[in-house]
Amino acid sequence: MADVVIYTRKMCGYCTAAKRLLGDKGVAFREFDATFDAGLKQEMVNKSGRRTFPQIFINDSHVGGCDELYALEKAGKLDAMLAA
């Protein structure tokens, strides 16, 4: 199974939706809550180039945010990425 990392913040509907999709697929993921941690947020920005939440990485490859995750699912590409 893939190594999945997701940077989140509290009260973020997109974060909740992304985690729900991963959970529904039975995917274990490491979550980094950057709500009150400026260092974690800066780490996320440095790795992704984006400031919005969530930011998702699969096997150290930046997937993007919630919309991109759902687009991969809709295109039938997410399962293959998660299986790698």
C-alpha positions in Angstrom: 0.0 0.0 0.0 1.1 3.5 -0.8 2.6 6.0 1.8 -0.1 8.7 2.0 0.5 12.0 3.8 -2.2 14.8 4.2 -1.7 18.2 5.6 -4.9 19.5 7.2 -6.3 22.2 9.4 -9.3 22.2 11.7 -12.7 23.3 10.5 -11.8 22.5 6.9 -14.6 20.8 4.9 -12.2 20.0 2.1 -9.8 18.3 4.5 -12.8 16.3 5.9 -13.9 15.2 2.4 -10.4 14.1 1.4 -9.9 12.1 4.6 -13.4 10.5 4.1 -12.5 9.4 0.6 -9.2 7.9 1.7 -10.9 6.3 4.7 -13.7 4.8 2.5 -11.0 3.2 0.4 -9.4 1.7 3.6 -6.2 3.7 3.1 -4.0 4.4 6.1 -2.6 7.9 6.0 -0.4 10.2 8.1 -2.1 13.4 8.9 -0.3 16.6 9.9 -2.6 19.1 11.4 -1.1 22.5 10.7 -3.9 24.6 12.3 -1.8 26.0 15.0 1.7 25.0 13.8 3.3 27.6 11.5 6.3 25.4 11.0 4.1 22.5 9.6 2.3 25.0 7.4 5.6 26.3 6.0 6.8 22.7 5.5 3.6 22.0 3.5 4.1 25.2 1.4 7.7 24.3 0.7 6.8 20.8 -0.4 3.7 21.6 -2.4 4.1 25.2 -3.5 0.5 25.8 -2.3 -0.9 27.5 0.8 -4.4 25.9 0.7 -5.6 22.9 2.7 -5.5 20.0 2.3 -2.3 19.1 0.5 -2.0 15.4 -0.3 1.1 13.4 -1.1 1.1 9.8 -2.3 4.5 8.1 -2.2 6.2 11.5 -1.9 4.5 12.7 -5.1 2.3 15.8 -4.7 -1.3 15.0 -5.7 -2.7 18.4 -4.9 -5.8 19.2 -2.8 -9.2 17.7 -2.3 -10.4 18.5 -5.8 -7.5 16.9 -7.4 -7.9 13.8 -5.2 -11.5 13.4 -6.3 -10.6 14.0 -9.9 -8.2 11.1 -9.8 -10.9 9.0 -8.3 -13.4 10.0 -11.0 -10.8 9.3 -13.7 -10.2 5.8 -12.3 -6.5 6.6 -11.5 -6.5 6.8 -7.7 -6.7 3.1 -6.9 -3.6 2.4 -9.0 -1.7 5.2 -7.3 -2.7 3.8 -3.9 -1.7 0.3 -4.8 1.8 1.2 -5.8 
